[in-house]
Amino acid sequence: MAGLVMISLLIMLFILEWNYIAIRWDSSESYRELLGAGLFSADALFTTPGEPPGWERMANITTANISALGLVNGRNELVNAKLDALYSLNQTNESYDFVRTKLGIPGYNIHLMIKSLNGEALLYEFGRPSSLNNSVVVDRIVLLNATPARAKVEVWR
């Protein structure tokens, strides 16, 4: 009888431990996916001008005439016209979805903030901030009007 109780306890401990490991594995996999989406979108925004490079000057920004969004002319040098064009795409769900698709993260939500280097002044904002704690934030130093600023890209599901 004592042997049966001991075996039952061992099986129960094994099941609990296995469940704990499975949950942690799933959480770490989700985090890696979020981090990848955050890094990928930050790189697209802050290291490329987009495709075509002058996409912000197009009269009608659509899926047919733009293949990628980027906010710089040189690495990390933000262009005000590109920021304004991106901001104009924040007005409807369809245009927000368009941005997520062009950034290569259609299954994720995004929030972009550009602040002064000390973080006190908000200079620019795009997207939807997460009200949850399960997001990833990628922080970059950028130049806006030849002045260093801090760009934060938050991604979540």
C-alpha positions, 0 to 999 in steps of 0.5 A: 500500500505504501509503495502504491502511494509512493508511485502515485506521488511520483507520477503526480510530481512528474505530471506537474513538472512536465506541465511546468516545463511545457508552459515555460517552453511555450512562454519562451517560444512566444517571447522569441517570436515577439522579439523577432517581430520587434527586431524585424520591424525596427530594422525595417523602419530604421535601416531602410528608406522603404520600397520605393525609396520615395514612397512618402511622396506618392499620392495614393499609398497602396499595397500595389505601389509600395512593397516596404515601409522605411522611415530613413534616408540613411541608417537611423536618420529619420525623415519627417515626410516619411513620419508624416506619411506613416502617421497618416496611415494610423487613421483607419483599421485598414491602413493600420493593417496595411502598415503591419503587413508591409512591415512583415508582421501582420499577426502582431500589433505595433506601437511606435514612439519617438521621444527626446533622448532623455525620454521627457518629450513625445515627438511622434507616435504611431499605432496602438499601445499595449495595455498588457504586459506581454509585449516586447519593446525594441529601443533604438537611438535615432536622429530626428532633425539632426538631433539624437532621439529615442525610438521605441517599437512595441510589438504584441499579439 
